[in-house]
Each structure stands twice: as C-alpha cells, then as structure tokens.
C-alpha cells in the first residue's frame, strides 16, 4: 500500500507530491487565461531572479529553497511535484500562489470566499521507485496527456525550457532519455499508479 512509501510529514531535503482541488470540486481553471495566471505565479516565485510588483516591491522568491520537478493543472485540481531544501518552503510557496490566485479568480468571476477545498495535501516520497511513478501519475492525468498544454510534460520531452521548472532530477533516472516510452508503458505499473490514486483519495 502507499503508506509503506509515502508519509505525511514536512521535512527539509525531501520530495513531495502536492495536490489541491476546488472547494466542492468546483472548476478552478475556466479558460486558458486562468491556467496562464497560475503558471505565471509559479514563475514569479520560483524564477532565479526575484520579480517586482507595479510599486517596485519584490515578491517572495523561493528559488533557493524549493525545486518544482513536475506539474499538471486540471480544470478542478492541480498536482505539483517538488523537492524542498527548507522544511517551510512548500508551505510558503503554496500560500503565496493560492492566495494570489484566489484573489484573481474571485475578482474575475465576481465571487467571494475560499476557492480551494482546504489546505493543500502533501505527501513525502520515501522510496526511489516512487520518484519515477509520481511524475508519470501527474503527467497521465489528462486523457489527452500528449497534447495537454498545462503540464510539465513538454519540459520533459525537450519541447520547452524554463528556469522555474527542473525536470532533470527525474529525467536523470532514465537511460537514453526514454521518458515518453516510460509514460506509454504505464499498463505494466498500473498497480503502483492505482496505489498513488488511492492514497490521494484517502488523504
């Protein structure tokens, strides 16, 4: 079962699978602009060089504290795969992103109140095998995963590059850069992927 490999504790120098969904499973990304805003928030807080707001104030920057290894944004939820060197980095990053995105979403759609179901869920990855399979689980979320615009898969396949997303720790686990074959061969690891899905459902 997943509990053999994944435990809910926050620690430095650790890998985490992070997940959250809309309150009441509502849609949190309604159009391409919504997805772009969320991705720009990741870029804002994870780029090498800090960015500033219109008044010249520097936004919090967590580049030195946490690496984003993979992501996938779906209409009513999102997945992040991160490695944090500081035990508080993940909490600070998710707070910054979710607060700013909720403000944007509520203003755009003229609503009030929480957007996300609860505090984000984060599971530490303690087994090396799961490092590969978490990334695969995340990238296989969309039925049309090859053409899905709002995941990190293009960065894994060398089609995109950005300083705020770092796929190399996971790609380094594969020989001959055969990550796409690894995705397509998911049926052989269906049991592990089902365990990951079950763990999320019970968290």
C-alpha positions in Angstrom: 0.0 0.0 0.0 1.2 3.6 -0.5 1.6 4.1 3.3 4.7 2.0 3.0 6.3 4.6 0.8 4.5 7.9 1.5 4.0 9.6 4.8 2.6 13.0 5.7 5.4 14.9 7.4 7.2 18.1 6.4 10.9 17.8 6.3 13.9 19.5 4.7 15.7 17.9 1.7 12.7 15.9 0.8 10.5 15.1 -2.2 6.7 15.8 -2.1 3.7 15.2 -4.2 1.4 18.2 -3.6 -2.3 18.3 -4.5 -5.3 20.5 -4.1 -8.8 20.9 -5.7 -11.5 23.4 -5.9 -14.0 23.7 -3.0 -16.9 21.3 -3.6 -14.8 20.0 -6.6 -15.7 23.2 -8.4 -13.8 24.3 -11.5 -10.8 26.4 -10.7 -9.5 26.9 -14.2 -12.2 28.1 -16.6 -10.2 29.2 -19.6 -6.6 29.4 -20.9 -6.0 32.7 -19.1 -6.7 31.1 -15.8 -4.2 28.4 -16.4 -1.7 31.1 -17.6 -2.1 33.1 -14.4 -1.5 30.2 -12.2 1.6 29.2 -14.1 2.9 32.8 -14.0 2.5 32.7 -10.2 4.8 29.6 -10.2 7.2 31.5 -12.4 7.0 34.6 -10.2 8.0 32.8 -7.0 10.4 30.2 -8.5 12.5 32.1 -11.0 16.2 32.7 -10.3 15.8 36.5 -10.3 13.1 38.0 -8.0 10.3 39.9 -9.7 8.6 43.1 -8.5 5.1 44.4 -8.5 3.9 47.7 -10.1 5.0 49.6 -7.0 8.5 48.1 -7.1 8.1 45.8 -4.2 9.8 42.4 -4.5 7.6 39.3 -4.5 8.7 36.5 -2.2 11.2 34.3 -4.0 11.7 30.6 -3.1 14.1 29.5 -5.9 16.9 28.6 -3.4 14.5 26.7 -1.1 12.4 24.5 -3.4 12.6 23.0 -6.9 9.5 22.3 -9.0 10.1 19.0 -10.7 6.7 18.4 -12.4 3.2 19.8 -12.5 -0.2 19.3 -14.1 -3.2 21.7 -13.9 -6.6 20.2 -14.5 -10.0 22.0 -14.6 -10.8 21.4 -10.9 -7.5 20.5 -9.3 -3.7 20.7 -9.6 -0.7 18.5 -8.9 2.9 19.7 -8.1 6.0 17.5 -7.6 8.6 19.4 -5.6 11.9 18.9 -3.7 12.3 21.3 -0.8 15.6 22.0 0.9 13.9 24.1 3.6 11.1 22.5 5.6 8.8 25.6 5.3 9.4 26.3 1.6 6.5 24.3 0.3 4.0 25.9 2.8 5.3 29.4 1.9 5.1 28.7 -1.9 1.6 27.2 -1.8 0.3 30.0 0.4 1.7 32.7 -1.9 0.3 31.1 -5.0 -3.1 30.0 -3.7 -3.9 33.3 -2.0 -2.9 35.4 -5.1 -4.8 33.0 -7.5 -7.9 33.1 -5.3 -7.9 36.9 -5.3 -7.5 36.9 -9.1 -10.2 34.3 -9.6 -12.7 35.9 -7.3 -12.2 39.3 -8.8 -12.6 38.0 -12.4 -15.7 35.9 -11.7 -17.2 38.2 -9.1 -17.4 35.7 -6.3 -16.3 35.7 -2.7 -14.9 33.1 -0.3 -12.4 30.2 -0.5 -11.6 28.8 -3.9 -9.7 25.7 -2.8 -11.2 22.8 -0.8 -8.8 23.0 2.1 -5.2 23.4 3.0 -3.1 21.6 0.3 -2.3 17.9 0.7 1.4 17.0 0.5 2.9 13.5 0.8 6.6 12.9 1.2 8.1 10.4 -1.2 10.4 7.9 0.7 11.0 5.3 -2.0 13.1 5.9 -5.1 10.7 3.8 -7.2 8.0 6.3 -6.5 10.1 9.3 -7.8 9.5 8.0 -11.3 6.0 6.9 -10.9 4.8 10.2 -9.2 5.9 12.1 -12.3 4.1 9.6 -14.5 1.0 9.7 -12.5 1.0 13.5 -12.7 1.6 13.6 -16.4 -1.0 11.0 -17.2 -3.8 12.9 -15.5 -5.2 14.4 -18.8 -6.8 11.8 -21.1 -5.0 13.6 -24.0 -1.8 14.0 -22.0 0.5 14.3 -25.0 -1.3 17.4 -26.2 -2.2 18.9 -22.8 -0.8 22.4 -22.6 -0.9 22.8 -18.9 1.5 20.2 -17.6 5.3 19.9 -17.4 5.5 17.1 -20.0 6.7 19.4 -22.8 9.7 20.2 -20.5 10.4 16.5 -20.0 10.3 16.0 -23.8 12.6 18.9 -24.5 10.0 21.0 -26.3 10.1 23.7 -23.6 12.6 25.1 -21.2 12.3 27.4 -18.2 14.4 28.3 -15.2 11.5 27.7 -12.8 10.8 24.1 -13.7 13.6 21.5 -13.2 12.8 18.0 -14.7 16.5 16.9 -14.6 16.4 15.1 -11.2 13.7 12.8 -12.6 15.0 12.5 -16.2 18.3 11.5 -14.8 16.7 8.3 -13.5 16.2 7.1 -17.1 18.7 5.7 -19.6 18.7 7.1 -23.1 16.1 9.8 -22.2 13.3 7.3 -22.8 10.7 9.2 -20.7 8.0 9.1 -23.3 8.3 5.3 -23.6 8.0 5.2 -19.8 4.7 7.1 -20.0 3.3 4.9 -22.7 4.2 1.7 -20.9 2.1 2.7 -17.9 0.0 -0.5 -18.0 2.9 -2.5 -16.5 2.9 -0.3 -13.5 -0.9 0.2 -13.2 -0.9 -1.2 -9.6 1.6 1.4 -8.4 -0.4 4.2 -10.2 -3.6 2.9 -8.6 -1.9 3.0 -5.2 -1.0 6.6 -5.7 -4.5 7.5 -6.7 -5.9 5.6 -3.7 -3.5 7.5 -1.4 -4.7 10.8 -2.7 -8.3 9.8 -2.3 -7.9 8.9 1.3 -5.7 11.9 2.3 
